[in-house]
Amino acid sequence: MDITGKVAVVTGAGAGIGEAIAKRVASGGGRVLVADLNAAGAQRVANLINDESPGAATYLAGDVSDEAVLRRIIDRAETELGPVDLFFANAGIAGGLGLDSSDEQWQQALDVNVLAHVRAARLIVPKWLERGSGYFVSTASAAGLLTQIGSAPYAVSKHAAVGFAEWLSVTYGNRGVGVSCLCPMGVKTALLESGFEADDKNAGLAARAVKSAGAVLEPDDVAELVIAAIAERRFLILPHPQVLEFYKYKGADYDRWLAGMRRFQDALVASESS
């Protein structure tokens, strides 16, 4: 899909990867609704876009795991910008950490990281089927293909996000609906810098696991790769190419891969205590 002249919704767009994607859509000739829980962040990004491309952006603040909020987002985008061509389900949270994660933390991780995608697709995909075109981009994580040391809710919810994106592609890919799934490792975002670096040993473990696994990328670089993947209608977007090698290794010998992950975790723990 060529983004020129297209209308996009980007959730979690008040900072980080979402902000970078929203700006890249606009710089590529598209129009974008910036959605974020943080009203100030959403307004800031929309203003920055409009400074460069007047009228290319609008915004709406709210919890995108709430279907009523998603409905308002889509309605505003259609009213102010035109029919939505692309939906970037990008909002995400770290959730809890280990087995002591509360049911509330599990539910929040599932709501934001998975069910927000389901609820958005429920609203937008029928419109695309009528029109014969549309594109859904799910921001998951390398944790959705591999795992996340130190955070069970994050690992499980990101696996589910990948699974839902796969299902969308299989079910609607021959009916005009494109689907991509973004699975990076470390990216310079608030999630990495704060969500996985709280005053908790497991949070610190999660952050070190991400940062030691590969380069920590800039959000703008990730956004560029996302737009390129959309143009190619490529499902997996892997800003860190080694993720594919890890994934192949996992599939080839699951037990060996698990043993390797345990060794990696032990090494991280040992480095912290030394």
C-alpha positions in Angstrom: 0.0 0.0 0.0 1.2 3.5 -0.9 0.5 5.8 2.0 0.2 8.9 -0.2 -3.3 10.4 0.3 -4.2 7.7 2.8 -5.8 8.2 6.2 -4.3 6.4 9.2 -5.1 6.0 12.9 -2.1 5.5 15.2 -2.7 4.5 18.8 -0.1 5.1 21.4 1.1 7.9 19.2 1.9 10.5 21.9 5.5 9.4 22.0 7.9 6.6 20.9 7.2 4.3 18.0 3.6 5.6 17.6 4.8 9.2 17.3 7.4 8.2 14.8 4.9 6.3 12.7 2.4 9.1 12.8 5.0 11.6 11.6 6.2 9.3 8.9 2.7 8.7 7.5 2.2 12.5 7.3 5.6 13.1 5.7 4.8 10.5 3.1 1.7 12.4 2.1 -0.9 10.8 4.4 -3.2 12.1 7.0 -3.3 10.8 10.5 -5.3 10.7 13.7 -3.0 10.7 16.7 -4.5 8.7 19.6 -3.0 8.4 23.0 -4.0 8.0 26.7 -1.9 11.2 27.3 -3.9 14.1 25.9 -0.9 16.5 26.0 1.3 14.0 24.2 -1.3 13.4 21.5 -1.9 17.1 21.0 1.8 17.8 20.9 2.4 15.3 18.1 -0.6 16.4 16.1 0.6 20.0 16.4 4.1 19.1 15.2 2.6 17.3 12.2 0.3 20.2 11.3 3.3 22.6 11.6 4.9 20.7 8.8 1.8 19.6 6.9 -1.2 21.9 7.7 -4.4 19.9 8.2 -2.7 16.5 8.0 -3.4 15.6 11.6 -6.0 15.6 14.3 -6.0 13.9 17.7 -8.1 12.3 20.4 -7.1 11.2 23.9 -8.5 8.2 25.6 -8.0 4.5 26.6 -7.8 2.6 23.4 -8.7 -0.7 25.1 -12.2 0.8 25.5 -14.3 0.0 22.4 -16.3 3.2 22.9 -13.1 5.3 22.7 -12.0 3.4 19.6 -15.4 4.1 18.0 -14.9 7.8 18.7 -11.4 7.7 17.3 -12.6 6.1 14.1 -15.6 8.5 13.8 -13.4 11.6 14.3 -10.8 10.3 11.7 -13.6 9.7 9.2 -15.3 13.1 9.9 -12.1 15.3 9.9 -9.8 13.4 7.6 -11.7 10.8 5.5 -12.3 7.1 5.4 -9.6 5.2 7.4 -7.2 3.2 5.2 -4.7 2.1 7.8 -5.0 1.3 11.5 -1.8 1.1 13.6 -2.6 -0.8 16.8 0.5 0.5 18.6 -0.4 1.3 22.2 1.2 -1.1 24.7 2.1 -1.5 28.4 4.5 -3.6 30.3 1.9 -5.1 32.6 3.2 -6.9 35.7 6.3 -9.0 36.1 6.4 -12.4 37.7 3.9 -14.8 39.3 3.1 -12.1 41.8 1.5 -10.0 39.1 -2.1 -9.3 40.1 -5.2 -10.3 38.1 -5.7 -6.6 37.5 -2.2 -6.3 36.0 -2.8 -9.3 33.8 -6.1 -7.9 32.6 -4.5 -4.5 31.8 -1.8 -6.2 29.8 -4.3 -8.3 27.9 -6.7 -5.3 27.4 -4.1 -2.9 26.0 -1.7 -5.3 24.2 -4.3 -7.7 22.7 -8.0 -6.9 23.1 -7.5 -3.3 21.9 -6.4 -4.8 18.6 -9.4 -7.1 18.6 -11.8 -4.3 19.4 -10.3 -2.0 16.7 -10.5 -4.8 14.1 -14.1 -5.5 15.0 -14.9 -1.8 14.2 -12.7 -1.2 11.1 -12.4 -4.5 9.2 -16.1 -4.7 8.1 -15.7 -1.2 6.6 -12.6 -2.4 4.7 -14.3 -5.5 3.4 -17.1 -3.3 2.0 -14.5 -1.1 0.3 -12.2 -4.0 -0.7 -9.1 -2.5 0.9 -7.5 -1.6 4.2 -4.4 -2.2 6.3 -4.0 -3.3 9.9 -0.6 -3.0 11.6 -0.2 -4.7 15.0 2.7 -3.6 17.2 3.7 -6.7 19.1 7.3 -7.4 20.1 10.1 -9.9 19.6 8.7 -11.1 22.9 5.7 -12.3 21.0 7.8 -14.6 18.9 10.4 -15.5 21.6 9.6 -14.5 25.2 10.3 -11.7 27.7 12.6 -12.6 30.5 11.3 -11.0 33.7 7.7 -10.2 32.6 5.1 -12.9 32.2 2.1 -10.6 31.3 4.1 -8.9 28.6 5.4 -12.1 27.1 2.0 -13.8 27.1 0.0 -10.7 25.8 2.5 -10.1 23.0 2.3 -13.8 21.9 -1.4 -13.3 21.7 -1.0 -10.1 19.7 1.1 -12.0 17.1 -1.5 -14.8 17.1 -4.4 -12.3 16.4 -2.5 -10.6 13.6 -1.8 -14.0 12.0 -5.5 -14.8 12.3 -6.5 -11.6 10.7 -4.1 -12.2 7.8 -5.3 -15.7 7.2 -8.9 -14.8 7.4 -9.1 -11.6 5.4 -5.8 -11.4 3.5 -7.5 -12.6 0.3 -10.3 -10.1 0.7 -8.3 -6.9 0.4 -7.2 -6.5 4.0 -3.4 -6.3 4.5 -1.9 -7.1 7.8 1.6 -6.6 9.2 3.0 -7.4 12.7 5.9 -5.3 14.1 8.2 -7.4 16.4 11.2 -5.3 17.5 13.6 -5.9 20.4 14.9 -2.8 22.1 13.6 0.6 21.0 14.2 3.9 22.8 10.7 4.4 24.3 9.2 5.2 27.6 8.2 1.5 27.9 11.8 0.4 27.9 13.2 3.2 29.9 10.5 3.2 32.7 8.1 0.3 32.2 10.9 -2.3 32.5 13.1 -0.3 34.9 11.0 0.2 38.0 12.3 -0.4 41.5 12.0 -4.2 41.1 14.6 -6.8 40.4 12.4 -8.5 37.8 11.8 -5.1 36.0 15.5 -4.5 35.9 16.0 -8.0 34.6 13.5 -7.4 31.8 15.2 -4.2 30.8 18.7 -5.8 30.8 17.4 -8.7 28.8 16.1 -6.4 26.1 19.2 -4.1 26.0 21.7 -6.9 26.0 20.0 -8.9 23.2 20.8 -6.4 20.5 21.0 -2.7 19.5 18.4 -0.3 21.0 17.0 1.5 17.9 15.6 4.9 17.5 11.8 5.1 16.9 12.3 7.0 13.6 14.3 4.1 12.2 11.6 1.6 13.2 8.9 3.8 11.6 10.8 3.8 8.3 10.9 0.0 8.3 7.2 -0.2 9.0 6.3 2.0 6.0 8.6 -0.1 3.8 6.9 -3.3 5.0 3.5 -1.9 4.3 4.5 -1.0 0.7 5.6 -4.7 0.3 2.6 -6.1 2.1 5.1 -8.0 4.3 3.6 -9.6 7.4 6.6 -9.8 9.8 8.4 -6.5 10.5 11.7 -7.3 12.2 13.8 -4.2 12.8 16.3 -6.5 14.5 17.0 -9.2 11.8 18.5 -11.6 14.4 15.0 -12.2 15.8 14.3 -14.3 12.7 17.3 -16.4 13.4 16.4 -16.8 17.0 12.8 -17.8 16.0 14.1 -20.4 13.5 16.4 -21.8 16.2 13.4 -22.0 18.6 11.3 -23.9 16.1 14.1 -26.3 15.2 14.8 -27.4 18.7 12.4 -26.0 21.4 14.1 -27.7 24.4 17.5 -26.6 23.3 16.2 -23.0 22.9 14.6 -23.1 26.3 17.8 -24.3 27.9 19.6 -21.4 26.1 17.1 -18.9 27.4 17.6 -20.2 31.0 21.4 -19.8 30.6 20.9 -16.3 29.3 18.6 -15.4 32.3 21.2 -16.9 34.7 23.9 -14.8 33.1 21.9 -11.7 33.5 21.2 -12.4 37.2 24.8 -13.2 37.8 26.0 -10.0 36.2 23.6 -8.0 38.4 24.9 -9.6 41.6 28.6 -9.3 40.6 
